[in-house]
């Protein structure tokens, strides 16, 4: 992986962690169960994306 590609993956990891954080922050403030379910699903998706990107860094399969 080139240094430019590595930097892209590192940036993407940071963005995914940020999105997860914002989803969790929103969950603590939401009362509507339908919205909570939607935001929980978004948080899970961002976790999956994070794990896939991390796999690129650790040499694992995506």
PDBQT receptor file of N, H, CA, C and O in Angstrom, charges set to zero:
ATOM      1  N   UNK A   1       0.860  -1.174   0.000  1.00  0.00    +0.000 N 
ATOM      2  CA  UNK A   1       0.000   0.000   0.000  1.00  0.00    +0.000 C 
ATOM      3  C   UNK A   1       0.901   1.231   0.000  1.00  0.00    +0.000 C 
ATOM      4  O   UNK A   1       1.847   1.320   0.783  1.00  0.00    +0.000 OA
ATOM      5  N   UNK A   2       0.600   2.167  -0.878  1.00  0.00    +0.000 N 
ATOM      6  H   UNK A   2      -0.168   2.094  -1.514  1.00  0.00    +0.000 HD
ATOM      7  CA  UNK A   2       1.404   3.390  -0.941  1.00  0.00    +0.000 C 
ATOM      8  C   UNK A   2       1.109   4.270   0.277  1.00  0.00    +0.000 C 
ATOM      9  O   UNK A   2       0.118   4.068   0.979  1.00  0.00    +0.000 OA
ATOM     10  N   UNK A   3       1.976   5.234   0.511  1.00  0.00    +0.000 N 
ATOM     11  H   UNK A   3       2.782   5.398  -0.059  1.00  0.00    +0.000 HD
ATOM     12  CA  UNK A   3       1.767   6.126   1.653  1.00  0.00    +0.000 C 
ATOM     13  C   UNK A   3       0.490   6.955   1.470  1.00  0.00    +0.000 C 
ATOM     14  O   UNK A   3      -0.200   7.262   2.443  1.00  0.00    +0.000 OA
ATOM     15  N   UNK A   4       0.186   7.310   0.235  1.00  0.00    +0.000 N 
ATOM     16  H   UNK A   4       0.746   7.060  -0.555  1.00  0.00    +0.000 HD
ATOM     17  CA  UNK A   4      -1.044   8.071  -0.025  1.00  0.00    +0.000 C 
ATOM     18  C   UNK A   4      -2.271   7.205   0.276  1.00  0.00    +0.000 C 
ATOM     19  O   UNK A   4      -3.235   7.686   0.873  1.00  0.00    +0.000 OA
ATOM     20  N   UNK A   5      -2.243   5.960  -0.126  1.00  0.00    +0.000 N 
ATOM     21  H   UNK A   5      -1.461   5.570  -0.611  1.00  0.00    +0.000 HD
ATOM     22  CA  UNK A   5      -3.355   5.048   0.156  1.00  0.00    +0.000 C 
ATOM     23  C   UNK A   5      -3.491   4.810   1.659  1.00  0.00    +0.000 C 
ATOM     24  O   UNK A   5      -4.600   4.765   2.192  1.00  0.00    +0.000 OA
ATOM     25  N   UNK A   6      -2.374   4.661   2.320  1.00  0.00    +0.000 N 
ATOM     26  H   UNK A   6      -1.474   4.697   1.887  1.00  0.00    +0.000 HD
ATOM     27  CA  UNK A   6      -2.380   4.475   3.771  1.00  0.00    +0.000 C 
ATOM     28  C   UNK A   6      -2.994   5.681   4.471  1.00  0.00    +0.000 C 
ATOM     29  O   UNK A   6      -3.781   5.527   5.405  1.00  0.00    +0.000 OA
ATOM     30  N   UNK A   7      -2.639   6.872   4.022  1.00  0.00    +0.000 N 
ATOM     31  H   UNK A   7      -2.001   6.998   3.263  1.00  0.00    +0.000 HD
ATOM     32  CA  UNK A   7      -3.200   8.093   4.615  1.00  0.00    +0.000 C 
ATOM     33  C   UNK A   7      -4.712   8.152   4.400  1.00  0.00    +0.000 C 
ATOM     34  O   UNK A   7      -5.455   8.563   5.292  1.00  0.00    +0.000 OA
ATOM     35  N   UNK A   8      -5.167   7.739   3.209  1.00  0.00    +0.000 N 
ATOM     36  H   UNK A   8      -4.564   7.405   2.484  1.00  0.00    +0.000 HD
ATOM     37  CA  UNK A   8      -6.597   7.718   2.926  1.00  0.00    +0.000 C 
ATOM     38  C   UNK A   8      -7.315   6.772   3.893  1.00  0.00    +0.000 C 
ATOM     39  O   UNK A   8      -8.353   7.123   4.453  1.00  0.00    +0.000 OA
ATOM     40  N   UNK A   9      -6.770   5.594   4.081  1.00  0.00    +0.000 N 
ATOM     41  H   UNK A   9      -5.926   5.308   3.626  1.00  0.00    +0.000 HD
ATOM     42  CA  UNK A   9      -7.399   4.614   4.975  1.00  0.00    +0.000 C 
ATOM     43  C   UNK A   9      -7.405   5.132   6.411  1.00  0.00    +0.000 C 
ATOM     44  O   UNK A   9      -8.397   4.977   7.124  1.00  0.00    +0.000 OA
ATOM     45  N   UNK A  10      -6.310   5.739   6.834  1.00  0.00    +0.000 N 
ATOM     46  H   UNK A  10      -5.504   5.865   6.255  1.00  0.00    +0.000 HD
ATOM     47  CA  UNK A  10      -6.250   6.305   8.188  1.00  0.00    +0.000 C 
ATOM     48  C   UNK A  10      -7.285   7.415   8.366  1.00  0.00    +0.000 C 
ATOM     49  O   UNK A  10      -7.939   7.488   9.407  1.00  0.00    +0.000 OA
ATOM     50  N   UNK A  11      -7.437   8.266   7.374  1.00  0.00    +0.000 N 
ATOM     51  H   UNK A  11      -6.906   8.206   6.529  1.00  0.00    +0.000 HD
ATOM     52  CA  UNK A  11      -8.447   9.325   7.433  1.00  0.00    +0.000 C 
ATOM     53  C   UNK A  11      -9.857   8.721   7.497  1.00  0.00    +0.000 C 
ATOM     54  O   UNK A  11     -10.702   9.161   8.277  1.00  0.00    +0.000 OA
ATOM     55  N   UNK A  12     -10.082   7.723   6.674  1.00  0.00    +0.000 N 
ATOM     56  H   UNK A  12      -9.396   7.366   6.041  1.00  0.00    +0.000 HD
ATOM     57  CA  UNK A  12     -11.393   7.075   6.654  1.00  0.00    +0.000 C 
ATOM     58  C   UNK A  12     -11.697   6.419   7.999  1.00  0.00    +0.000 C 
ATOM     59  O   UNK A  12     -12.838   6.457   8.460  1.00  0.00    +0.000 OA
ATOM     60  N   UNK A  13     -10.691   5.820   8.630  1.00  0.00    +0.000 N 
ATOM     61  H   UNK A  13      -9.765   5.789   8.256  1.00  0.00    +0.000 HD
ATOM     62  CA  UNK A  13     -10.887   5.236   9.966  1.00  0.00    +0.000 C 
ATOM     63  C   UNK A  13     -11.327   6.308  10.958  1.00  0.00    +0.000 C 
ATOM     64  O   UNK A  13     -12.247   6.097  11.748  1.00  0.00    +0.000 OA
ATOM     65  N   UNK A  14     -10.670   7.444  10.908  1.00  0.00    +0.000 N 
ATOM     66  H   UNK A  14      -9.923   7.616  10.266  1.00  0.00    +0.000 HD
ATOM     67  CA  UNK A  14     -11.035   8.543  11.799  1.00  0.00    +0.000 C 
ATOM     68  C   UNK A  14     -12.451   9.029  11.564  1.00  0.00    +0.000 C 
ATOM     69  O   UNK A  14     -13.183   9.323  12.509  1.00  0.00    +0.000 OA
ATOM     70  N   UNK A  15     -12.831   9.110  10.303  1.00  0.00    +0.000 N 
ATOM     71  H   UNK A  15     -12.236   8.871   9.536  1.00  0.00    +0.000 HD
ATOM     72  CA  UNK A  15     -14.195   9.538   9.986  1.00  0.00    +0.000 C 
ATOM     73  C   UNK A  15     -15.220   8.537  10.494  1.00  0.00    +0.000 C 
ATOM     74  O   UNK A  15     -16.256   8.927  11.032  1.00  0.00    +0.000 OA
ATOM     75  N   UNK A  16     -14.944   7.268  10.328  1.00  0.00    +0.000 N 
ATOM     76  H   UNK A  16     -14.103   6.951   9.891  1.00  0.00    +0.000 HD
ATOM     77  CA  UNK A  16     -15.886   6.252  10.791  1.00  0.00    +0.000 C 
ATOM     78  C   UNK A  16     -16.024   6.280  12.315  1.00  0.00    +0.000 C 
ATOM     79  O   UNK A  16     -17.128   6.122  12.836  1.00  0.00    +0.000 OA
ATOM     80  N   UNK A  17     -14.935   6.474  13.023  1.00  0.00    +0.000 N 
ATOM     81  H   UNK A  17     -14.038   6.602  12.601  1.00  0.00    +0.000 HD
ATOM     82  CA  UNK A  17     -15.008   6.590  14.493  1.00  0.00    +0.000 C 
ATOM     83  C   UNK A  17     -15.827   7.818  14.882  1.00  0.00    +0.000 C 
ATOM     84  O   UNK A  17     -16.620   7.768  15.822  1.00  0.00    +0.000 OA
ATOM     85  N   UNK A  18     -15.634   8.915  14.159  1.00  0.00    +0.000 N 
ATOM     86  H   UNK A  18     -14.990   8.956  13.395  1.00  0.00    +0.000 HD
ATOM     87  CA  UNK A  18     -16.390  10.134  14.418  1.00  0.00    +0.000 C 
ATOM     88  C   UNK A  18     -17.888   9.886  14.202  1.00  0.00    +0.000 C 
ATOM     89  O   UNK A  18     -18.708  10.292  15.026  1.00  0.00    +0.000 OA
ATOM     90  N   UNK A  19     -18.245   9.217  13.093  1.00  0.00    +0.000 N 
ATOM     91  H   UNK A  19     -17.579   8.887  12.424  1.00  0.00    +0.000 HD
ATOM     92  CA  UNK A  19     -19.655   8.929  12.812  1.00  0.00    +0.000 C 
ATOM     93  C   UNK A  19     -20.258   8.049  13.904  1.00  0.00    +0.000 C 
ATOM     94  O   UNK A  19     -21.392   8.266  14.330  1.00  0.00    +0.000 OA
ATOM     95  N   UNK A  20     -19.498   7.061  14.352  1.00  0.00    +0.000 N 
ATOM     96  H   UNK A  20     -18.577   6.884  14.006  1.00  0.00    +0.000 HD
ATOM     97  CA  UNK A  20     -19.974   6.193  15.440  1.00  0.00    +0.000 C 
ATOM     98  C   UNK A  20     -20.228   7.015  16.698  1.00  0.00    +0.000 C 
ATOM     99  O   UNK A  20     -21.245   6.845  17.370  1.00  0.00    +0.000 OA
ATOM    100  N   UNK A  21     -19.303   7.897  17.004  1.00  0.00    +0.000 N 
ATOM    101  H   UNK A  21     -18.477   8.035  16.459  1.00  0.00    +0.000 HD
ATOM    102  CA  UNK A  21     -19.426   8.744  18.185  1.00  0.00    +0.000 C 
ATOM    103  C   UNK A  21     -20.673   9.615  18.111  1.00  0.00    +0.000 C 
ATOM    104  O   UNK A  21     -21.405   9.746  19.092  1.00  0.00    +0.000 OA
ATOM    105  N   UNK A  22     -20.910  10.205  16.953  1.00  0.00    +0.000 N 
ATOM    106  H   UNK A  22     -20.315  10.099  16.156  1.00  0.00    +0.000 HD
ATOM    107  CA  UNK A  22     -22.082  11.067  16.786  1.00  0.00    +0.000 C 
ATOM    108  C   UNK A  22     -23.378  10.263  16.861  1.00  0.00    +0.000 C 
ATOM    109  O   UNK A  22     -24.369  10.742  17.412  1.00  0.00    +0.000 OA
ATOM    110  N   UNK A  23     -23.383   9.066  16.323  1.00  0.00    +0.000 N 
ATOM    111  H   UNK A  23     -22.578   8.677  15.875  1.00  0.00    +0.000 HD
ATOM    112  CA  UNK A  23     -24.570   8.206  16.426  1.00  0.00    +0.000 C 
ATOM    113  C   UNK A  23     -24.847   7.876  17.890  1.00  0.00    +0.000 C 
ATOM    114  O   UNK A  23     -25.992   7.948  18.336  1.00  0.00    +0.000 OA
ATOM    115  N   UNK A  24     -23.819   7.520  18.629  1.00  0.00    +0.000 N 
ATOM    116  H   UNK A  24     -22.888   7.462  18.267  1.00  0.00    +0.000 HD
ATOM    117  CA  UNK A  24     -24.001   7.181  20.043  1.00  0.00    +0.000 C 
ATOM    118  C   UNK A  24     -24.450   8.399  20.847  1.00  0.00    +0.000 C 
ATOM    119  O   UNK A  24     -25.256   8.275  21.769  1.00  0.00    +0.000 OA
ATOM    120  N   UNK A  25     -23.935   9.557  20.502  1.00  0.00    +0.000 N 
ATOM    121  H   UNK A  25     -23.281   9.658  19.753  1.00  0.00    +0.000 HD
ATOM    122  CA  UNK A  25     -24.357  10.794  21.154  1.00  0.00    +0.000 C 
ATOM    123  C   UNK A  25     -25.843  11.046  20.882  1.00  0.00    +0.000 C 
ATOM    124  O   UNK A  25     -26.589  11.412  21.790  1.00  0.00    +0.000 OA
ATOM    125  N   UNK A  26     -26.261  10.854  19.654  1.00  0.00    +0.000 N 
ATOM    126  H   UNK A  26     -25.655  10.557  18.916  1.00  0.00    +0.000 HD
ATOM    127  CA  UNK A  26     -27.669  11.057  19.292  1.00  0.00    +0.000 C 
ATOM    128  C   UNK A  26     -28.568  10.058  20.012  1.00  0.00    +0.000 C 
ATOM    129  O   UNK A  26     -29.669  10.401  20.443  1.00  0.00    +0.000 OA
ATOM    130  N   UNK A  27     -28.095   8.825  20.138  1.00  0.00    +0.000 N 
ATOM    131  H   UNK A  27     -27.201   8.546  19.788  1.00  0.00    +0.000 HD
ATOM    132  CA  UNK A  27     -28.892   7.798  20.829  1.00  0.00    +0.000 C 
ATOM    133  C   UNK A  27     -29.229   8.206  22.249  1.00  0.00    +0.000 C 
ATOM    134  O   UNK A  27     -30.320   7.921  22.743  1.00  0.00    +0.000 OA
ATOM    135  N   UNK A  28     -28.300   8.865  22.899  1.00  0.00    +0.000 N 
ATOM    136  H   UNK A  28     -27.414   9.096  22.498  1.00  0.00    +0.000 HD
ATOM    137  CA  UNK A  28     -28.526   9.255  24.289  1.00  0.00    +0.000 C 
ATOM    138  C   UNK A  28     -29.569  10.367  24.408  1.00  0.00    +0.000 C 
ATOM    139  O   UNK A  28     -30.065  10.647  25.500  1.00  0.00    +0.000 OA
ATOM    140  N   UNK A  29     -29.897  10.998  23.276  1.00  0.00    +0.000 N 
ATOM    141  H   UNK A  29     -29.494  10.771  22.389  1.00  0.00    +0.000 HD
ATOM    142  CA  UNK A  29     -30.831  12.120  23.302  1.00  0.00    +0.000 C 
ATOM    143  C   UNK A  29     -32.174  11.818  22.648  1.00  0.00    +0.000 C 
ATOM    144  O   UNK A  29     -33.111  12.609  22.757  1.00  0.00    +0.000 OA
ATOM    145  N   UNK A  30     -32.270  10.682  21.971  1.00  0.00    +0.000 N 
ATOM    146  H   UNK A  30     -31.508  10.040  21.882  1.00  0.00    +0.000 HD
ATOM    147  CA  UNK A  30     -33.500  10.358  21.247  1.00  0.00    +0.000 C 
ATOM    148  C   UNK A  30     -34.495   9.615  22.123  1.00  0.00    +0.000 C 
ATOM    149  O   UNK A  30     -34.123   8.722  22.884  1.00  0.00    +0.000 OA
ATOM    150  N   UNK A  31     -35.743   9.985  22.009  1.00  0.00    +0.000 N 
ATOM    151  H   UNK A  31     -36.044  10.711  21.390  1.00  0.00    +0.000 HD
ATOM    152  CA  UNK A  31     -36.800   9.292  22.729  1.00  0.00    +0.000 C 
ATOM    153  C   UNK A  31     -37.630   8.407  21.823  1.00  0.00    +0.000 C 
ATOM    154  O   UNK A  31     -38.162   7.387  22.261  1.00  0.00    +0.000 OA
ATOM    155  N   UNK A  32     -37.744   8.792  20.557  1.00  0.00    +0.000 N 
ATOM    156  H   UNK A  32     -37.311   9.620  20.201  1.00  0.00    +0.000 HD
ATOM    157  CA  UNK A  32     -38.552   8.041  19.589  1.00  0.00    +0.000 C 
ATOM    158  C   UNK A  32     -37.868   6.715  19.257  1.00  0.00    +0.000 C 
ATOM    159  O   UNK A  32     -36.717   6.693  18.820  1.00  0.00    +0.000 OA
ATOM    160  N   UNK A  33     -38.577   5.628  19.466  1.00  0.00    +0.000 N 
ATOM    161  H   UNK A  33     -39.512   5.646  19.821  1.00  0.00    +0.000 HD
ATOM    162  CA  UNK A  33     -37.994   4.301  19.286  1.00  0.00    +0.000 C 
ATOM    163  C   UNK A  33     -37.622   4.024  17.837  1.00  0.00    +0.000 C 
ATOM    164  O   UNK A  33     -36.614   3.369  17.571  1.00  0.00    +0.000 OA
ATOM    165  N   UNK A  34     -38.428   4.515  16.892  1.00  0.00    +0.000 N 
ATOM    166  H   UNK A  34     -39.248   5.047  17.108  1.00  0.00    +0.000 HD
ATOM    167  CA  UNK A  34     -38.109   4.309  15.480  1.00  0.00    +0.000 C 
ATOM    168  C   UNK A  34     -36.810   5.022  15.096  1.00  0.00    +0.000 C 
ATOM    169  O   UNK A  34     -35.984   4.471  14.370  1.00  0.00    +0.000 OA
ATOM    170  N   UNK A  35     -36.641   6.232  15.582  1.00  0.00    +0.000 N 
ATOM    171  H   UNK A  35     -37.312   6.680  16.173  1.00  0.00    +0.000 HD
ATOM    172  CA  UNK A  35     -35.401   6.960  15.318  1.00  0.00    +0.000 C 
ATOM    173  C   UNK A  35     -34.211   6.286  15.986  1.00  0.00    +0.000 C 
ATOM    174  O   UNK A  35     -33.127   6.204  15.408  1.00  0.00    +0.000 OA
ATOM    175  N   UNK A  36     -34.419   5.808  17.200  1.00  0.00    +0.000 N 
ATOM    176  H   UNK A  36     -35.299   5.874  17.670  1.00  0.00    +0.000 HD
ATOM    177  CA  UNK A  36     -33.341   5.108  17.910  1.00  0.00    +0.000 C 
ATOM    178  C   UNK A  36     -32.889   3.881  17.121  1.00  0.00    +0.000 C 
ATOM    179  O   UNK A  36     -31.691   3.624  16.996  1.00  0.00    +0.000 OA
ATOM    180  N   UNK A  37     -33.846   3.131  16.594  1.00  0.00    +0.000 N 
ATOM    181  H   UNK A  37     -34.818   3.340  16.696  1.00  0.00    +0.000 HD
ATOM    182  CA  UNK A  37     -33.514   1.935  15.813  1.00  0.00    +0.000 C 
ATOM    183  C   UNK A  37     -32.715   2.310  14.576  1.00  0.00    +0.000 C 
ATOM    184  O   UNK A  37     -31.728   1.654  14.243  1.00  0.00    +0.000 OA
ATOM    185  N   UNK A  38     -33.143   3.361  13.900  1.00  0.00    +0.000 N 
ATOM    186  H   UNK A  38     -33.945   3.894  14.171  1.00  0.00    +0.000 HD
ATOM    187  CA  UNK A  38     -32.446   3.825  12.700  1.00  0.00    +0.000 C 
ATOM    188  C   UNK A  38     -31.010   4.235  13.032  1.00  0.00    +0.000 C 
ATOM    189  O   UNK A  38     -30.075   3.852  12.328  1.00  0.00    +0.000 OA
ATOM    190  N   UNK A  39     -30.837   5.000  14.088  1.00  0.00    +0.000 N 
ATOM    191  H   UNK A  39     -31.596   5.310  14.660  1.00  0.00    +0.000 HD
ATOM    192  CA  UNK A  39     -29.506   5.476  14.463  1.00  0.00    +0.000 C 
ATOM    193  C   UNK A  39     -28.636   4.312  14.943  1.00  0.00    +0.000 C 
ATOM    194  O   UNK A  39     -27.433   4.300  14.681  1.00  0.00    +0.000 OA
ATOM    195  N   UNK A  40     -29.212   3.350  15.631  1.00  0.00    +0.000 N 
ATOM    196  H   UNK A  40     -30.189   3.359  15.844  1.00  0.00    +0.000 HD
ATOM    197  CA  UNK A  40     -28.450   2.171  16.051  1.00  0.00    +0.000 C 
ATOM    198  C   UNK A  40     -27.946   1.403  14.829  1.00  0.00    +0.000 C 
ATOM    199  O   UNK A  40     -26.809   0.930  14.813  1.00  0.00    +0.000 OA
ATOM    200  N   UNK A  41     -28.786   1.282  13.815  1.00  0.00    +0.000 N 
ATOM    201  H   UNK A  41     -29.710   1.666  13.827  1.00  0.00    +0.000 HD
ATOM    202  CA  UNK A  41     -28.379   0.603  12.587  1.00  0.00    +0.000 C 
ATOM    203  C   UNK A  41     -27.254   1.360  11.885  1.00  0.00    +0.000 C 
ATOM    204  O   UNK A  41     -26.326   0.753  11.350  1.00  0.00    +0.000 OA
ATOM    205  N   UNK A  42     -27.342   2.684  11.891  1.00  0.00    +0.000 N 
ATOM    206  H   UNK A  42     -28.096   3.178  12.326  1.00  0.00    +0.000 HD
ATOM    207  CA  UNK A  42     -26.276   3.488  11.294  1.00  0.00    +0.000 C 
ATOM    208  C   UNK A  42     -24.973   3.292  12.059  1.00  0.00    +0.000 C 
ATOM    209  O   UNK A  42     -23.911   3.158  11.450  1.00  0.00    +0.000 OA
ATOM    210  N   UNK A  43     -25.044   3.274  13.378  1.00  0.00    +0.000 N 
ATOM    211  H   UNK A  43     -25.907   3.383  13.873  1.00  0.00    +0.000 HD
ATOM    212  CA  UNK A  43     -23.840   3.071  14.190  1.00  0.00    +0.000 C 
ATOM    213  C   UNK A  43     -23.220   1.710  13.894  1.00  0.00    +0.000 C 
ATOM    214  O   UNK A  43     -21.999   1.595  13.791  1.00  0.00    +0.000 OA
ATOM    215  N   UNK A  44     -24.049   0.685  13.759  1.00  0.00    +0.000 N 
ATOM    216  H   UNK A  44     -25.041   0.780  13.843  1.00  0.00    +0.000 HD
ATOM    217  CA  UNK A  44     -23.547  -0.650  13.450  1.00  0.00    +0.000 C 
ATOM    218  C   UNK A  44     -22.881  -0.687  12.077  1.00  0.00    +0.000 C 
ATOM    219  O   UNK A  44     -21.841  -1.324  11.907  1.00  0.00    +0.000 OA
ATOM    220  N   UNK A  45     -23.473  -0.010  11.104  1.00  0.00    +0.000 N 
ATOM    221  H   UNK A  45     -24.318   0.508  11.242  1.00  0.00    +0.000 HD
ATOM    222  CA  UNK A  45     -22.905   0.031   9.759  1.00  0.00    +0.000 C 
ATOM    223  C   UNK A  45     -21.546   0.719   9.773  1.00  0.00    +0.000 C 
ATOM    224  O   UNK A  45     -20.611   0.265   9.114  1.00  0.00    +0.000 OA
ATOM    225  N   UNK A  46     -21.435   1.814  10.521  1.00  0.00    +0.000 N 
ATOM    226  H   UNK A  46     -22.195   2.183  11.056  1.00  0.00    +0.000 HD
ATOM    227  CA  UNK A  46     -20.148   2.505  10.603  1.00  0.00    +0.000 C 
ATOM    228  C   UNK A  46     -19.109   1.644  11.313  1.00  0.00    +0.000 C 
ATOM    229  O   UNK A  46     -17.925   1.719  10.985  1.00  0.00    +0.000 OA
ATOM    230  N   UNK A  47     -19.527   0.832  12.274  1.00  0.00    +0.000 N 
ATOM    231  H   UNK A  47     -20.489   0.771  12.540  1.00  0.00    +0.000 HD
ATOM    232  CA  UNK A  47     -18.609  -0.094  12.934  1.00  0.00    +0.000 C 
ATOM    233  C   UNK A  47     -18.114  -1.143  11.939  1.00  0.00    +0.000 C 
ATOM    234  O   UNK A  47     -16.932  -1.485  11.932  1.00  0.00    +0.000 OA
ATOM    235  N   UNK A  48     -19.012  -1.649  11.105  1.00  0.00    +0.000 N 
ATOM    236  H   UNK A  48     -19.972  -1.371  11.111  1.00  0.00    +0.000 HD
ATOM    237  CA  UNK A  48     -18.618  -2.632  10.089  1.00  0.00    +0.000 C 
ATOM    238  C   UNK A  48     -17.623  -2.032   9.090  1.00  0.00    +0.000 C 
ATOM    239  O   UNK A  48     -16.640  -2.671   8.717  1.00  0.00    +0.000 OA
ATOM    240  N   UNK A  49     -17.892  -0.819   8.675  1.00  0.00    +0.000 N 
ATOM    241  H   UNK A  49     -18.691  -0.300   8.979  1.00  0.00    +0.000 HD
ATOM    242  CA  UNK A  49     -16.988  -0.143   7.741  1.00  0.00    +0.000 C 
ATOM    243  C   UNK A  49     -15.624   0.060   8.402  1.00  0.00    +0.000 C 
ATOM    244  O   UNK A  49     -14.586  -0.157   7.775  1.00  0.00    +0.000 OA
ATOM    245  N   UNK A  50     -15.631   0.472   9.660  1.00  0.00    +0.000 N 
ATOM    246  H   UNK A  50     -16.474   0.648  10.169  1.00  0.00    +0.000 HD
ATOM    247  CA  UNK A  50     -14.377   0.669  10.399  1.00  0.00    +0.000 C 
ATOM    248  C   UNK A  50     -13.579  -0.622  10.441  1.00  0.00    +0.000 C 
ATOM    249  O   UNK A  50     -12.375  -0.623  10.187  1.00  0.00    +0.000 OA
ATOM    250  N   UNK A  51     -14.250  -1.716  10.759  1.00  0.00    +0.000 N 
ATOM    251  H   UNK A  51     -15.228  -1.715  10.965  1.00  0.00    +0.000 HD
ATOM    252  CA  UNK A  51     -13.564  -3.003  10.844  1.00  0.00    +0.000 C 
ATOM    253  C   UNK A  51     -12.990  -3.420   9.492  1.00  0.00    +0.000 C 
ATOM    254  O   UNK A  51     -11.894  -3.977   9.431  1.00  0.00    +0.000 OA
ATOM    255  N   UNK A  52     -13.715  -3.158   8.421  1.00  0.00    +0.000 N 
ATOM    256  H   UNK A  52     -14.605  -2.705   8.472  1.00  0.00    +0.000 HD
ATOM    257  CA  UNK A  52     -13.222  -3.480   7.083  1.00  0.00    +0.000 C 
ATOM    258  C   UNK A  52     -11.982  -2.661   6.753  1.00  0.00    +0.000 C 
ATOM    259  O   UNK A  52     -11.000  -3.193   6.234  1.00  0.00    +0.000 OA
ATOM    260  N   UNK A  53     -12.026  -1.376   7.051  1.00  0.00    +0.000 N 
ATOM    261  H   UNK A  53     -12.823  -0.944   7.473  1.00  0.00    +0.000 HD
ATOM    262  CA  UNK A  53     -10.861  -0.518   6.795  1.00  0.00    +0.000 C 
ATOM    263  C   UNK A  53      -9.679  -0.932   7.657  1.00  0.00    +0.000 C 
ATOM    264  O   UNK A  53      -8.541  -0.950   7.187  1.00  0.00    +0.000 OA
ATOM    265  N   UNK A  54      -9.939  -1.262   8.900  1.00  0.00    +0.000 N 
ATOM    266  H   UNK A  54     -10.864  -1.248   9.282  1.00  0.00    +0.000 HD
ATOM    267  CA  UNK A  54      -8.868  -1.686   9.803  1.00  0.00    +0.000 C 
ATOM    268  C   UNK A  54      -8.226  -2.963   9.275  1.00  0.00    +0.000 C 
ATOM    269  O   UNK A  54      -7.019  -3.165   9.406  1.00  0.00    +0.000 OA
ATOM    270  N   UNK A  55      -9.045  -3.816   8.681  1.00  0.00    +0.000 N 
ATOM    271  H   UNK A  55     -10.026  -3.651   8.575  1.00  0.00    +0.000 HD
ATOM    272  CA  UNK A  55      -8.516  -5.031   8.082  1.00  0.00    +0.000 C 
ATOM    273  C   UNK A  55      -7.506  -4.742   6.980  1.00  0.00    +0.000 C 
ATOM    274  O   UNK A  55      -6.558  -5.505   6.790  1.00  0.00    +0.000 OA
ATOM    275  N   UNK A  56      -7.703  -3.651   6.259  1.00  0.00    +0.000 N 
ATOM    276  H   UNK A  56      -8.472  -3.032   6.414  1.00  0.00    +0.000 HD
ATOM    277  CA  UNK A  56      -6.733  -3.262   5.236  1.00  0.00    +0.000 C 
ATOM    278  C   UNK A  56      -5.370  -2.936   5.863  1.00  0.00    +0.000 C 
ATOM    279  O   UNK A  56      -4.323  -3.280   5.315  1.00  0.00    +0.000 OA
ATOM    280  N   UNK A  57      -5.405  -2.276   7.003  1.00  0.00    +0.000 N 
ATOM    281  H   UNK A  57      -6.255  -1.996   7.448  1.00  0.00    +0.000 HD
ATOM    282  CA  UNK A  57      -4.170  -1.882   7.675  1.00  0.00    +0.000 C 
ATOM    283  C   UNK A  57      -3.437  -3.064   8.296  1.00  0.00    +0.000 C 
ATOM    284  O   UNK A  57      -2.207  -3.114   8.311  1.00  0.00    +0.000 OA
ATOM    285  N   UNK A  58      -4.216  -4.012   8.808  1.00  0.00    +0.000 N 
ATOM    286  H   UNK A  58      -5.215  -3.972   8.796  1.00  0.00    +0.000 HD
ATOM    287  CA  UNK A  58      -3.600  -5.152   9.488  1.00  0.00    +0.000 C 
ATOM    288  C   UNK A  58      -3.305  -6.303   8.539  1.00  0.00    +0.000 C 
ATOM    289  O   UNK A  58      -2.803  -7.348   8.952  1.00  0.00    +0.000 OA
ATOM    290  N   UNK A  59      -3.625  -6.103   7.248  1.00  0.00    +0.000 N 
ATOM    291  H   UNK A  59      -4.034  -5.254   6.912  1.00  0.00    +0.000 HD
ATOM    292  CA  UNK A  59      -3.326  -7.129   6.273  1.00  0.00    +0.000 C 
ATOM    293  C   UNK A  59      -4.344  -8.226   6.201  1.00  0.00    +0.000 C 
ATOM    294  O   UNK A  59      -4.137  -9.229   5.518  1.00  0.00    +0.000 OA
ATOM    295  N   UNK A  60      -5.473  -8.046   6.916  1.00  0.00    +0.000 N 
ATOM    296  H   UNK A  60      -5.641  -7.232   7.471  1.00  0.00    +0.000 HD
ATOM    297  CA  UNK A  60      -6.526  -9.051   6.890  1.00  0.00    +0.000 C 
ATOM    298  C   UNK A  60      -7.401  -8.910   5.667  1.00  0.00    +0.000 C 
ATOM    299  O   UNK A  60      -7.309  -7.932   4.926  1.00  0.00    +0.000 OA
ATOM    300  N   UNK A  61      -8.243  -9.890   5.468  1.00  0.00    +0.000 N 
ATOM    301  H   UNK A  61      -8.318 -10.685   6.070  1.00  0.00    +0.000 HD
ATOM    302  CA  UNK A  61      -9.177  -9.865   4.340  1.00  0.00    +0.000 C 
ATOM    303  C   UNK A  61     -10.312  -8.910   4.649  1.00  0.00    +0.000 C 
ATOM    304  O   UNK A  61     -10.689  -8.720   5.805  1.00  0.00    +0.000 OA
ATOM    305  N   UNK A  62     -10.844  -8.320   3.609  1.00  0.00    +0.000 N 
ATOM    306  H   UNK A  62     -10.538  -8.474   2.670  1.00  0.00    +0.000 HD
ATOM    307  CA  UNK A  62     -11.955  -7.386   3.774  1.00  0.00    +0.000 C 
ATOM    308  C   UNK A  62     -13.234  -8.056   3.373  1.00  0.00    +0.000 C 
ATOM    309  O   UNK A  62     -14.299  -7.442   3.436  1.00  0.00    +0.000 OA
TER     310      UNK A  62
